[in-house]
Amino acid sequence: MRFDLLTIFPEFFAGPFEHGIIRRARQQNRIEIHVHDLRSFTDDKHHVVDDRPFGGGDGMVLKPEPIFRAVETLLAVEQPETLPGDEQKRTAIVLMSPQGRVFCQAEAERLANECSRMILLCGRYEGIDERVIEHLVTDEISIGDYVLTGGEIPAMAVVDAVTRLLPNVLGSETSAVHDSFSAETGGVLDYPHYTRPADFRGWQVPEVLIGGHHAEVAKWRRRAALLKTRKRRPELLANAELTEQERHWLAEIGKEDL
């Protein structure tokens, strides 16, 4: 996967991609991350990328010309290496915007499976000229129902979430399978995790987890995941893919357990 980030603040990305899994994925050539300064795609000496909105109003709006020029230049000149299986994959031109589709695990999985390249546009100010959205952007994504000062932090979140779903990026191929919201879990929350010591300040690790019975551990974890989901995010259960046994567990969970 190749990520191109288009921003007026390229220094914003100087540190976040230099640590942990993202850094390792870059070192192993699993991903490429390139940051581009939108101002370098202007054609005036002052490198102006914004202007007042037509019709009046507060703030400034990012102009269409430098954005179109930047994306068209990247698409024409800088193409990622094509690997076997990439022929059917697409380049997503993604606008990070509070008006976009809310980003979730299923969306991260879709982008990881469909795309070989993502160009992420980081908006600023009052917004971006609507003609960019209508005629250039393929995906408009929001990371939540709130407004930030720019699209840089959302872009980092998308790069991180998509990267960890790519083949051979995580240390274990099953790590992402059990994530909260993943398709494999039926869209529910992850189960509780414990480690040593087994007794911490009188709080005991559930006995089943140290008994060595794998089938019982799996059963406990699934039931605990459903209990946590009902307690913290009950709306997720409406569309969760559950077995009859799991529905029975939920029916058994009384108010005293919540």
N, C-alpha and C positions, 0 to 999 in steps of 0.2 A: 504494500500500500504506500502510495505517495500522498503526503499532505502538503498543500501550499496554503499559507496563511497570508492574507492580504489585509494590511493594517496601516494606520498613520502613526502607530507607535511600535515599531519593530522591536525596540529594546524591552518591551513588555514580556517577551518570550525568552529572555536571556537565561533564566534559571529553571523554570518548571520542567523543561524537557531534558534536563541534565541529571536526572536522578531516577533510581529504581528501575522498574520494568521498562519505561519508555527509553531510558538511556541504553539499557541492554538490547532492546529491540533495534535501536539505531546502530549500535555497534555490530550487531549480527546481521545487519542489512535486511531485517524483516520489514522495516519501514524507512521512509525518507521524510524528513520534515524540512521545509524551506519557507523562510519568512521573507515577505516582500513589502517594501515601503510603497504605499499607494502614491506618495508624493513624487516618486521617481517616474511615474507614468503620466505626469502632466506635461504640457507643452508651453508653459509660461515661466518666466524667470523667477517668479515668487512661489511656484509650486502650489497653487491654490487648488484645493480639492473640495471646497464647499462654497455655498452661496445662500442668499436669503431665499426663503420660500415664496413662490408665487401666491398671491392672495393675502400676503401678510401673515403675521403670527410670530411666536417666539422662536428663538434659536436659529440654527443653520442646518442646511440639508446637504448631504454628500452629493456631488455632481455625477452625472452618468458617464461623461467622457473618460476620465481616468480609470474608472472601474472597468468599462468595456475594453479599453486599450490594454489594461493589465491582464485581464482574463484571456483575451484573444491572443496576446503575446505569449502567455504561458502555454496555451493550448497549441500554438503553432511551433514554438521553439523548444520547449522543455517537456518532452514526453517521457513517461516512466518506461523502464524496460518491460517488455511483454514476456510474461512467463507462461508456461503451459497451463491452460485453464482460464487465462485472463481474457481470451479473445471475446467472450460474451459479456465481460464486465464493462461497467460504464464509468465515466468521470462525472462526479456529482459537483455541481457548483452551488454551494450551501451559503445562504445568508443567515447569520445569527441575529435573530430578531425576536422581541417579546410578542410579536404578532404571528409567529410561526407555530407549526405543530409542536406540541410539547414533547420533548425528548424523553425517551424511556428505554428500558432494556431491549424491548422488541425492536425499537427503531435502531438502536446500536447494532443489533444482530443483523437487521436488514441491510444497513450500510456496509457492514463488514463482509457480508455475502455477495452483495451486488456490485461493489465498487472496487476498482483497482487504483483509483485516484480521487481525492477530494480537494477542491479549492474552496476554502472557507473565507467568506467576506465578513470582516469585523466592522459592523456599523458603529457610528458615533453621532453625537449631537442629537438633533431632533429626529433624524432618520436618514433614509436613503431615497434618491429619486425613484419614483414608482416604476419608471420604464426599465430600470435594472431588474426589478422583481418580475415584471411582466414578460421581458424578452431575453433575459440572460440566466437568471437563477433557476435551478432545477428543484431545489429543496430549501424550504424556509423553516428554520428550527428555533425553538425557544427552550431554555432549560427550566422554565418555571413561570408562574404568573406573577412576575415582579419585574421591575425595570432596573438595569444596571447602567453605569456610565458609558459602557461600550461592549462590543462583542468579543473582546479578547478573552475574558475569563470563560464565557460559554464555549468559545472555540477550543480552549484547553480541555474543558470537560469532555467535549465530543471526541477529540483526538485520543484522550486517555481511555474513554469507554470503548471506542471502536478498536483501538490497538490491542487491548487485552483479549479481544475475541478472535484475533487473527491466528492462523495456525502457527504452532511452535513458539508463541510469544511467552505464555505462562510456563512455569516449571512443570506443571502437571496438566495433561490434556483434559482432565475432569474438573479442574478448578472452577472454570466458568460455568460448567454444567449445573452446579449446585447453587449458583448465585441467586440472591433474591431477585424475583421478577422474571427469571429465565423460563424459557419454554419447557425445559426439562422438569422444573419444579411445579409446573402448572400455573405459574405466575404468582406464587405466594412468596412470603418472606423466607429467608434462610433459617435454619435451625440454630439453637444456641450452641456456642462453642465453649469448651473448658480445657484447661491445661494444668500442669502441676503448680502448686501442691494440691493434693486431693482434698485437704482440709485447710482452709484459709479463714482465720478468725472465727472458726466454728461453722463456717458455711461449707457444706459438703458438696462435692461433685456427685451427681446422680449415680447411684450404684450400678445401674445398667451399663454405664459407659466404661466402667473398669472391670467388668465381668468377663470380657473376651468373647461374648456371644454376638457374632456379627449380625445375624438376622434380627435379634432383639434390639441391638443398637440402631439398626436402620429403621425399625418400627418406631422406636422411641423418638428418633430424630424427626421422622415425618409427622408424628403426632404433635411434637413440640413446635414444629414449624407452623402447623395449622393453628395451634393455640396462640402462638405469638402473632400470627396474622389476624386472627379474630380479635385479639386484644388491642393491637396497634393500628392495623389497616383493614378493618372488616369489609370495606368496599371491594377489596381485591378478591374476596371469596365468591362474589356474584358471578364472575367469569372464569373462575378457576376450574381446571380439569381435575375432578376428584373421582375416586373410586367409591363404590358403595360402602366399603369399610371405612374410608375416610369421612364420608358423610355421616356414618354412624358415630365416629369419634366426635365429630363436631356437635352432634345431637346430644352426646353424653356430657359435654363440657358445660358445667353449671356456672352460675354467676359467681360462686365461691372461687372458681378457678381464674376468673378474670381480674 
